[in-house]
């Protein structure tokens, strides 16, 4: 029998000019049972498809309370000299109030 080896890397970017002193990652729940899972796609074409598939699997296998799909993120604020987060801060704050866990995806 052959075995499969898989190496996972975190896509978490670290922007040195935005990292607050003493900042850490948000606490992670032990499991997703009964949790509201937010899905946040970027602007790449396959991101929504990837997240819909992940959301369906989570509903089927992890007994989540619900899955919330946000509209895709757009890059307009960056083209005007701003940072991506500047144009979506309200959307992220709203999603953080509604979801216990958020999964972000990009895809092509």
Backbone torsions as a table, in degrees:
resi	resn	phi	psi	omega
1	UNK	NA	130.9	178.2
2	UNK	-86.7	155.6	178.3
3	UNK	-116.9	154.3	-179.9
4	UNK	-107.1	130.0	175.9
5	UNK	-108.7	133.0	-177.2
6	UNK	-130.4	130.4	177.3
7	UNK	-114.3	125.7	-178.0
8	UNK	-107.1	141.1	176.4
9	UNK	-123.1	143.3	177.4
10	UNK	-79.1	131.1	177.4
11	UNK	-85.4	8.1	-175.5
12	UNK	-64.5	116.5	177.1
13	UNK	-82.8	150.7	175.9
14	UNK	-120.6	110.7	177.0
15	UNK	-97.4	108.6	-173.4
16	UNK	-59.6	-31.7	-179.4
17	UNK	-78.5	-11.7	-179.2
18	UNK	-110.8	-7.6	-176.8
19	UNK	-79.2	121.1	179.8
20	UNK	-80.0	146.2	177.8
21	UNK	-60.2	132.6	178.4
22	UNK	76.5	6.8	-179.6
23	UNK	-71.0	145.9	177.7
24	UNK	-140.7	170.8	178.2
25	UNK	-70.2	152.1	176.9
26	UNK	-64.7	150.6	178.0
27	UNK	-62.9	144.6	179.8
28	UNK	-101.6	137.8	176.2
29	UNK	-72.2	154.9	179.2
30	UNK	-66.8	-32.2	176.5
31	UNK	-154.1	177.2	-176.3
32	UNK	-103.9	2.8	-178.3
33	UNK	-59.6	126.0	178.8
34	UNK	75.4	7.3	-178.5
35	UNK	-94.6	153.1	170.9
36	UNK	-92.7	122.6	-178.1
37	UNK	-105.5	122.1	175.7
38	UNK	-93.2	140.3	178.2
39	UNK	-118.5	124.7	-175.5
40	UNK	-125.2	101.6	178.9
41	UNK	-84.9	152.5	171.5
42	UNK	-88.5	-163.9	-173.2
43	UNK	-85.7	-3.0	-178.4
44	UNK	-72.4	144.4	-171.5
45	UNK	-56.5	-39.4	-174.3
46	UNK	-87.8	-4.7	-175.7
47	UNK	-60.3	-43.8	-179.5
48	UNK	-64.1	-44.3	179.7
49	UNK	-61.3	-45.0	178.9
50	UNK	-59.9	-46.5	-177.7
51	UNK	-69.3	-35.7	176.2
52	UNK	-61.5	-40.9	178.6
53	UNK	-65.3	-44.7	178.1
54	UNK	-62.9	-44.0	179.0
55	UNK	-59.1	-43.4	179.4
56	UNK	-64.0	-40.6	178.2
57	UNK	-65.7	-39.7	178.7
58	UNK	-64.8	-40.7	177.7
59	UNK	-63.6	-39.5	-177.7
60	UNK	-73.0	-42.5	-169.6
61	UNK	-104.6	-22.6	-172.1
62	UNK	-112.7	1.8	178.7
63	UNK	51.8	47.3	176.3
64	UNK	-70.5	155.5	177.9
65	UNK	-67.8	-48.0	177.6
66	UNK	-163.2	164.6	176.5
67	UNK	-120.8	130.8	-178.6
68	UNK	-116.7	117.0	178.8
69	UNK	-96.9	121.5	176.5
70	UNK	-84.9	157.2	173.6
71	UNK	-67.5	152.9	-179.1
72	UNK	-57.6	146.9	176.5
73	UNK	-74.9	140.9	177.9
74	UNK	-115.4	154.9	-173.3
75	UNK	-94.9	7.8	-176.1
76	UNK	-51.2	-43.9	-179.2
77	UNK	-60.8	-32.0	-179.4
78	UNK	-70.3	-33.5	-178.4
79	UNK	-72.1	-17.4	178.5
80	UNK	-97.4	13.8	178.3
81	UNK	90.7	-2.6	178.6
82	UNK	-91.1	179.2	176.5
83	UNK	-97.0	153.4	-177.2
84	UNK	-54.6	-42.1	-178.3
85	UNK	-65.0	-26.2	179.4
86	UNK	-59.6	-38.3	-176.2
87	UNK	-86.4	-6.5	-177.1
88	UNK	-130.3	13.7	-178.5
89	UNK	-57.7	-44.5	180.0
90	UNK	-63.7	-41.5	178.9
91	UNK	-62.6	-43.1	-179.7
92	UNK	-67.4	-41.2	178.1
93	UNK	-61.6	-42.3	179.0
94	UNK	-64.3	-43.5	178.9
95	UNK	-64.1	-39.1	179.0
96	UNK	-63.5	-32.9	177.5
97	UNK	-72.0	-31.9	-174.8
98	UNK	-92.0	-22.4	-173.5
99	UNK	-117.9	147.2	175.6
100	UNK	-84.6	-31.9	-177.3
101	UNK	-141.0	142.5	177.8
102	UNK	-126.5	135.5	175.6
103	UNK	-113.1	129.2	-179.9
104	UNK	-110.3	138.1	-179.7
105	UNK	-138.5	151.1	169.7
106	UNK	-127.5	153.1	-179.3
107	UNK	-163.7	157.6	177.3
108	UNK	-129.3	NA	NA
